[in-house]
């Protein structure tokens, strides 16, 4: 009988206690095999008896550090990491404690969060594959990629400790098959390109709305909080702030480079709320980490034949608008790689690559790497047709089809008709329909399900869009 990943490997992670009589207690995320953000100020923290003297000796600093817990027993200290690629050690000592962390690396640390499309492992879900996942697992032995997984959990109050997790370990077939495919594909390529260690923290939960991922302080400013007491996991999954409390708050002292986010399908029935909450969530997380406006790169939900009456194109539009509101952010468009058979598209490697392009360009200074597909800019009416212009089309527009599809136009009556669309001058699109003599609005991909046909010259797809704001 097969068991789920977290049934097999979940570790009770309230504390890591190296010695049964130790007075020093460390959070689960501080352990041997971890990756600390390189060339940065990072926190080491934990708990002990109040006023107990703790000595911290690292392999990369000449002098030891001393710290004493406050009246609640919590202590923390800030240390500077370097660009060294050598394994490091950290000793924590007190009168009754002697804890040694080994094989610690300095590298790039990314948090990977969201719902089931972010959690989807390299081995896929039952009957829902991850393309190229098996090959990735087979070739995944890499001591310079380290993985940490937080188990699904919620709490009505903010927690300092992680309830369950799979502790830091190097990438290998055993550890990667159940790990996030997007996170792994992203981390593997980042590690190869930068030639530095990469640490990936996976904290995601399938079928969740955005509301449980936002702190109570921020949610109270936006929506009424349901303060009903509950002790069931299923209710925590739906309770505003509950997932933030248990799966984000405990790691906000851990210095990171940035966040990858893939979520939104479960909010497709409330696009206006989502458009407000996504920027608020990013602002909220950045305030909790308190390390500035770290990079936030996210995935636009993919087209799908939803079996309800939702209009997921409105949620995609909300995500598109958010990309111009959230500082230091970028959105990976998936208009061409959705699936009509499943809400979990199998082409996760392409998703990871598009997130990677954003990070390389915006975070790591590789300005020659393109990361933005065409974005609607302006339109003009000419002889019964609409001429549509785009930003981010410096190298031209492209379509693998002879004629573009999924375009429609409308006149003053607001009735949309399927339209003929073609690329002109390699940088504009001409759209027209016999049913519309004087068009005033154009839409592209404006439905739950479509397959994107519009790209830039680097095969980065355009998002679905509309020029109107009609209800």
C-alpha positions as CSV (number, residue, x, y, z in Angstrom):
1,X,0.0,0.0,0.0
2,X,1.4,3.3,-1.1
3,X,1.5,6.1,1.4
4,X,1.8,9.8,0.8
5,X,5.1,11.6,0.8
6,X,4.5,13.3,4.1
7,X,3.2,10.1,5.8
8,X,6.5,8.4,4.9
9,X,9.0,11.2,5.5
10,X,7.3,13.9,7.6
11,X,9.4,14.8,10.6
12,X,8.0,16.4,13.7
13,X,9.7,19.7,13.4
14,X,8.8,21.7,16.5
15,X,12.5,21.7,17.4
16,X,15.6,20.0,16.4
17,X,17.2,18.8,19.7
18,X,20.6,17.3,19.1
19,X,21.0,16.1,22.7
20,X,18.2,14.9,24.9
21,X,19.4,17.1,27.8
22,X,20.2,20.1,25.6
23,X,18.8,23.4,26.7
24,X,19.4,25.1,23.3
25,X,16.6,24.4,20.8
26,X,16.8,25.3,17.2
27,X,14.0,25.8,14.6
28,X,13.7,23.0,12.2
29,X,14.9,25.1,9.3
30,X,18.3,25.6,11.0
31,X,20.0,22.3,10.5
32,X,22.8,20.4,9.0
33,X,22.8,20.5,5.1
34,X,21.0,23.8,5.0
35,X,21.8,26.6,2.5
36,X,22.3,30.1,4.0
37,X,21.9,33.0,1.7
38,X,25.4,33.9,0.4
39,X,27.1,37.2,1.0
40,X,24.3,38.4,3.3
41,X,23.3,39.2,6.9
42,X,21.5,36.1,8.1
43,X,19.8,35.3,11.4
44,X,20.5,32.4,13.6
45,X,17.9,31.9,16.3
46,X,16.4,29.6,18.8
47,X,15.3,29.1,22.3
48,X,16.9,28.3,25.7
49,X,16.5,29.1,29.3
50,X,16.3,32.9,29.9
51,X,19.7,34.4,30.5
52,X,21.6,31.3,29.6
53,X,24.9,32.2,27.9
54,X,25.1,30.7,24.4
55,X,28.4,30.7,22.4
56,X,28.2,30.4,18.6
57,X,31.3,29.4,16.7
58,X,31.3,29.3,12.9
59,X,33.9,27.9,10.6
60,X,34.0,31.1,8.5
61,X,34.3,33.8,11.2
62,X,37.4,34.3,13.2
63,X,35.6,35.3,16.5
64,X,32.9,33.5,18.4
65,X,29.6,35.1,19.1
66,X,27.8,35.2,22.4
67,X,24.1,35.8,23.0
68,X,21.6,35.4,25.9
69,X,17.9,34.5,25.5
70,X,15.4,37.1,26.5
71,X,12.7,36.6,29.2
72,X,10.7,34.4,26.9
73,X,13.6,32.2,26.1
74,X,14.1,33.3,22.5
75,X,17.5,34.4,21.2
76,X,18.8,35.5,17.9
77,X,22.1,36.7,16.4
78,X,23.0,38.1,13.0
79,X,26.0,36.8,11.1
80,X,27.6,37.7,7.8
81,X,28.0,34.9,5.2
82,X,30.5,35.0,2.4
83,X,30.8,33.9,-1.2
84,X,32.7,30.7,-0.3
85,X,31.5,27.5,-1.9
86,X,33.1,25.3,0.8
87,X,30.9,23.4,3.3
88,X,30.7,25.2,6.7
89,X,30.0,24.2,10.3
90,X,28.2,26.0,13.1
91,X,28.6,25.2,16.8
92,X,26.1,26.2,19.5
93,X,27.3,25.7,23.1
94,X,26.0,26.5,26.5
95,X,26.5,25.0,30.0
96,X,24.5,21.9,29.0
97,X,24.3,22.1,25.3
98,X,26.7,21.2,22.4
99,X,25.0,21.3,19.0
100,X,27.0,21.1,15.8
101,X,25.5,21.8,12.3
102,X,27.6,20.4,9.5
103,X,27.7,20.6,5.7
104,X,26.2,24.1,5.6
105,X,26.5,25.9,2.3
106,X,26.2,29.5,1.2
107,X,24.1,30.0,-1.9
108,X,20.8,31.4,-3.3
109,X,17.7,30.6,-1.2
110,X,14.3,30.7,-2.8
111,X,10.9,30.1,-1.2
112,X,8.5,28.2,-3.5
113,X,4.8,28.6,-2.5
114,X,1.2,28.4,-3.7
115,X,-1.3,25.6,-4.3
116,X,-1.2,22.3,-6.1
117,X,0.5,23.4,-9.3
118,X,3.5,24.5,-7.2
119,X,3.4,21.4,-5.1
120,X,3.0,19.0,-8.1
121,X,6.1,16.7,-7.7
122,X,8.5,15.5,-10.4
123,X,6.7,12.1,-10.2
124,X,3.4,13.8,-11.0
125,X,0.0,13.2,-9.4
126,X,-2.0,10.0,-10.0
127,X,-2.9,9.9,-13.7
128,X,-1.4,13.5,-14.1
129,X,2.2,13.4,-15.3
130,X,5.0,15.9,-15.0
131,X,6.7,15.9,-18.4
132,X,10.5,15.1,-18.2
133,X,10.0,14.4,-14.5
134,X,11.4,10.9,-14.5
135,X,14.6,12.0,-16.4
136,X,15.0,14.9,-13.9
137,X,14.7,12.4,-11.0
138,X,17.2,10.0,-12.6
139,X,19.8,12.8,-13.0
140,X,19.2,14.7,-9.8
141,X,22.2,13.8,-7.7
142,X,23.6,17.2,-6.8
143,X,25.2,18.2,-3.5
144,X,24.9,21.8,-4.5
145,X,21.1,21.7,-4.5
146,X,19.4,21.4,-1.1
147,X,15.7,20.9,-0.5
148,X,13.5,21.7,2.5
149,X,9.7,20.8,2.5
150,X,7.1,22.2,4.9
151,X,4.1,20.0,5.5
152,X,0.5,21.1,5.1
153,X,-0.6,22.7,8.3
154,X,-2.7,25.6,9.7
155,X,-3.2,27.5,12.9
156,X,-5.6,30.2,14.2
157,X,-2.6,32.0,15.7
158,X,0.9,32.8,14.4
159,X,3.4,30.1,15.2
160,X,7.2,30.3,15.8
161,X,7.8,26.7,14.8
162,X,7.0,24.4,11.9
163,X,4.6,21.6,12.7
164,X,5.9,19.1,10.2
165,X,8.6,19.1,7.6
166,X,11.1,17.1,5.6
167,X,14.5,18.5,6.8
168,X,17.2,19.9,4.6
169,X,18.8,17.3,2.3
170,X,20.8,17.3,-0.9
171,X,19.1,16.6,-4.2
172,X,19.0,13.0,-5.2
173,X,16.4,10.6,-6.8
174,X,15.1,9.8,-3.3
175,X,14.5,13.4,-2.3
176,X,13.5,15.0,-5.7
177,X,10.8,12.6,-6.9
178,X,8.3,14.0,-4.3
179,X,9.6,17.5,-4.5
180,X,8.0,20.4,-6.4
181,X,8.7,20.0,-10.1
182,X,8.7,23.8,-10.8
183,X,10.9,24.5,-7.8
184,X,13.4,21.8,-8.8
185,X,13.6,22.6,-12.5
186,X,14.1,26.3,-11.5
187,X,16.7,25.5,-8.9
188,X,18.6,23.1,-11.1
189,X,19.0,25.5,-13.9
190,X,19.8,28.4,-11.6
191,X,22.5,26.3,-9.9
192,X,24.0,25.4,-13.3
193,X,24.0,28.9,-14.7
194,X,25.4,30.7,-11.6
195,X,27.6,27.8,-10.5
196,X,26.7,28.3,-6.8
197,X,24.7,26.3,-4.3
198,X,20.9,26.7,-4.3
199,X,18.5,26.1,-1.5
200,X,14.8,25.5,-2.2
201,X,12.1,25.8,0.5
202,X,8.8,24.3,-0.6
203,X,5.7,25.5,1.3
204,X,2.5,25.0,-0.6
205,X,-1.0,23.5,-0.2
206,X,-3.3,22.3,-2.9
207,X,-6.8,23.7,-3.3
208,X,-6.1,26.8,-1.2
209,X,-7.3,30.4,-1.8
210,X,-5.0,33.3,-1.2
211,X,-6.7,34.5,2.0
212,X,-5.2,31.8,4.3
213,X,-1.7,32.8,3.0
214,X,-2.0,36.4,4.4
215,X,-1.3,37.5,8.0
216,X,-4.2,38.5,10.2
217,X,-2.9,42.0,10.5
218,X,-3.2,42.5,6.7
219,X,-6.3,40.5,6.2
220,X,-8.1,42.5,8.9
221,X,-7.5,45.6,6.8
222,X,-9.1,43.9,3.7
223,X,-11.7,41.4,4.6
224,X,-13.6,40.3,7.7
225,X,-11.7,37.6,9.5
226,X,-13.5,34.4,10.5
227,X,-12.3,34.0,14.1
228,X,-14.3,30.8,14.7
229,X,-12.2,28.3,16.7
230,X,-11.4,25.2,14.8
231,X,-9.0,22.3,15.1
232,X,-9.4,20.4,11.8
233,X,-6.9,20.6,9.0
234,X,-9.7,21.0,6.4
235,X,-11.0,24.1,8.1
236,X,-7.5,25.5,8.5
237,X,-7.2,25.2,4.7
238,X,-10.0,27.7,4.3
239,X,-9.5,29.9,7.3
240,X,-8.0,33.4,6.5
241,X,-4.4,33.7,7.8
242,X,-4.3,30.1,9.1
243,X,-1.8,28.8,6.5
244,X,0.4,31.9,6.9
245,X,0.5,31.3,10.6
246,X,1.8,27.8,10.3
247,X,3.7,27.6,7.0
248,X,5.1,31.1,6.4
249,X,5.5,32.9,9.7
250,X,7.9,30.3,11.2
251,X,10.4,30.9,8.4
252,X,10.3,34.7,8.1
253,X,13.5,34.9,10.2
254,X,15.3,32.8,7.6
255,X,17.1,35.1,5.0
256,X,16.0,34.4,1.4
257,X,16.7,35.7,-2.0
258,X,13.2,35.7,-3.3
259,X,9.8,34.0,-3.7
260,X,8.2,31.9,-6.5
261,X,4.4,31.8,-6.3
262,X,1.9,29.7,-8.3
263,X,-1.7,30.0,-7.0
264,X,-5.0,31.4,-8.1
265,X,-7.2,28.7,-9.5
266,X,-9.2,28.4,-6.3
267,X,-9.8,32.2,-6.4
268,X,-11.1,32.2,-9.9
269,X,-14.6,33.1,-8.7
270,X,-13.4,36.4,-7.1
271,X,-11.0,38.2,-9.5
272,X,-11.6,41.7,-8.0
273,X,-10.8,40.4,-4.5
274,X,-7.7,38.7,-5.8
275,X,-6.5,41.7,-7.7
276,X,-6.5,43.6,-4.3
277,X,-5.1,40.8,-2.2
278,X,-2.2,39.6,-4.3
279,X,-0.3,42.9,-4.0
280,X,-1.3,43.1,-0.4
281,X,0.1,39.6,0.3
282,X,3.4,40.5,-1.3
283,X,3.6,43.6,0.8
284,X,2.7,41.6,3.9
285,X,5.3,39.0,3.4
286,X,8.0,41.6,2.6
287,X,7.2,43.4,5.9
288,X,7.4,40.1,7.8
289,X,10.8,39.1,6.4
290,X,12.0,42.7,6.8
291,X,14.8,42.4,4.2
292,X,13.5,44.8,1.6
293,X,11.5,44.3,-1.6
294,X,12.8,40.9,-2.4
295,X,12.0,39.5,-5.9
296,X,8.5,38.0,-6.2
297,X,8.0,36.0,-9.4
298,X,4.7,34.3,-10.0
299,X,2.8,32.2,-12.5
300,X,-0.4,33.2,-14.3
301,X,-3.0,30.4,-14.0
302,X,-3.2,28.3,-17.2
303,X,-6.3,27.9,-19.4
304,X,-8.5,25.0,-18.5
305,X,-12.0,23.7,-19.3
306,X,-13.4,24.4,-15.9
307,X,-16.6,22.4,-15.2
308,X,-18.3,25.3,-13.5
309,X,-19.5,28.7,-14.6
310,X,-16.4,30.6,-13.6
311,X,-14.6,33.1,-15.9
312,X,-11.0,32.3,-15.2
313,X,-9.9,34.9,-17.8
314,X,-10.9,37.6,-15.2
315,X,-8.5,36.0,-12.7
316,X,-5.7,35.9,-15.3
317,X,-6.5,39.6,-16.0
318,X,-6.2,40.4,-12.2
319,X,-2.8,38.7,-12.2
320,X,-1.7,40.6,-15.3
321,X,-2.6,43.9,-13.7
322,X,-0.8,43.0,-10.5
323,X,2.5,42.7,-12.4
324,X,2.5,46.4,-12.9
325,X,1.5,47.1,-9.3
326,X,3.9,44.9,-7.3
327,X,7.4,46.3,-7.2
328,X,10.3,44.0,-8.2
329,X,7.9,41.4,-9.6
330,X,7.3,39.5,-12.9
331,X,4.7,37.1,-14.1
332,X,5.2,33.9,-16.1
333,X,2.5,33.5,-18.7
334,X,1.2,30.0,-19.4
335,X,-1.3,30.7,-22.2
336,X,0.2,28.1,-24.5
337,X,0.9,25.3,-22.0
338,X,-2.5,24.7,-20.3
339,X,-4.4,21.4,-20.4
340,X,-8.0,20.8,-21.2
341,X,-7.8,17.5,-19.4
342,X,-6.5,18.6,-16.0
343,X,-6.0,21.7,-13.9
344,X,-2.4,20.5,-13.4
345,X,-0.7,21.1,-16.8
346,X,2.2,18.6,-17.2
347,X,4.7,21.0,-18.8
348,X,6.2,22.3,-15.5
349,X,9.7,22.7,-16.9
350,X,8.6,25.5,-19.3
351,X,6.9,27.2,-16.3
352,X,10.2,27.0,-14.3
353,X,12.2,28.3,-17.3
354,X,10.0,31.4,-17.6
355,X,10.4,32.1,-13.9
356,X,14.1,31.6,-14.3
357,X,14.3,34.1,-17.2
358,X,12.7,36.7,-15.0
359,X,15.2,36.0,-12.2
360,X,18.2,36.0,-14.5
361,X,17.2,39.4,-16.0
362,X,15.9,41.2,-13.0
363,X,17.7,39.7,-10.0
364,X,21.0,38.4,-11.4
365,X,21.7,41.2,-13.9
366,X,21.6,39.2,-17.2
367,X,19.9,41.9,-19.2
368,X,20.3,40.1,-22.5
369,X,17.9,37.4,-21.3
370,X,14.4,38.1,-22.4
371,X,11.7,37.4,-19.8
372,X,8.6,39.3,-21.0
373,X,6.2,38.3,-23.8
374,X,4.0,40.8,-25.7
375,X,1.8,43.0,-23.6
376,X,-1.1,45.0,-25.1
377,X,-0.2,48.7,-25.5
378,X,-2.6,50.6,-27.8
379,X,-4.9,50.1,-30.8
380,X,-6.3,52.2,-33.6
381,X,-9.2,51.7,-36.0
382,X,-8.3,51.7,-39.7
383,X,-10.7,50.9,-42.5
384,X,-12.9,48.6,-40.4
385,X,-10.0,46.9,-38.7
386,X,-8.2,47.3,-35.4
387,X,-4.4,47.7,-35.5
388,X,-3.0,46.5,-32.2
389,X,0.4,47.5,-30.8
390,X,2.4,45.8,-28.0
391,X,5.1,46.5,-25.5
392,X,7.9,44.0,-25.2
393,X,7.9,43.2,-28.9
394,X,11.3,44.7,-29.7
395,X,12.4,41.6,-31.7
396,X,9.0,41.2,-33.3
397,X,5.8,39.1,-32.9
398,X,5.6,35.5,-33.9
399,X,3.0,32.8,-34.2
400,X,3.4,29.1,-35.2
401,X,0.1,29.3,-37.0
402,X,-0.5,30.9,-40.4
403,X,-3.4,32.8,-39.0
404,X,-3.7,33.8,-35.3
405,X,-6.6,32.4,-33.4
406,X,-8.6,33.3,-30.3
407,X,-9.2,36.9,-31.3
408,X,-12.6,38.6,-31.2
409,X,-13.8,42.1,-31.7
410,X,-16.9,44.2,-31.0
411,X,-18.5,47.4,-32.0
412,X,-20.6,49.8,-30.0
413,X,-23.3,47.2,-29.4
414,X,-20.7,45.3,-27.2
415,X,-21.4,42.0,-29.0
416,X,-18.2,40.1,-29.8
417,X,-17.6,38.2,-33.0
418,X,-14.7,35.8,-33.9
419,X,-12.1,37.8,-35.8
420,X,-9.4,37.2,-38.3
421,X,-6.1,38.3,-37.0
422,X,-2.7,38.5,-38.7
423,X,0.7,39.9,-37.9
424,X,1.7,42.9,-39.9
425,X,5.1,44.6,-40.1
426,X,6.2,41.8,-37.8
427,X,5.3,44.0,-34.8
428,X,1.6,44.7,-35.0
429,X,-1.6,42.7,-35.3
430,X,-4.5,43.5,-37.6
431,X,-7.9,42.3,-36.4
432,X,-11.2,42.4,-38.3
433,X,-14.5,40.6,-38.7
434,X,-17.2,40.9,-41.3
435,X,-19.8,41.1,-38.5
436,X,-18.3,44.3,-37.1
437,X,-18.1,47.3,-39.4
438,X,-16.7,49.8,-36.9
439,X,-14.8,47.9,-34.2
440,X,-14.0,49.5,-30.9
441,X,-12.8,46.7,-28.7
442,X,-10.7,43.5,-29.1
443,X,-10.2,40.5,-26.9
444,X,-7.6,37.7,-27.1
445,X,-7.9,34.4,-25.3
446,X,-11.0,35.6,-23.5
447,X,-12.3,32.3,-22.2
448,X,-11.6,29.6,-19.7
449,X,-9.9,27.4,-22.3
450,X,-7.8,28.4,-25.3
451,X,-4.4,27.6,-26.6
452,X,-2.1,30.7,-27.0
453,X,-0.9,31.5,-30.5
454,X,0.8,34.8,-30.0
455,X,4.4,35.0,-28.9
456,X,7.4,37.3,-29.2
457,X,10.5,36.2,-31.1
458,X,11.9,34.3,-28.1
459,X,8.7,32.2,-27.9
460,X,7.4,34.0,-24.7
461,X,3.6,34.0,-24.9
462,X,1.2,36.9,-24.6
463,X,-1.3,36.8,-21.8
464,X,-5.0,36.8,-22.6
465,X,-6.2,40.4,-22.6
466,X,-9.0,42.8,-23.5
467,X,-9.2,46.5,-24.4
468,X,-12.6,47.0,-22.9
469,X,-13.8,47.1,-19.3
470,X,-17.4,46.0,-19.9
471,X,-19.1,43.8,-17.4
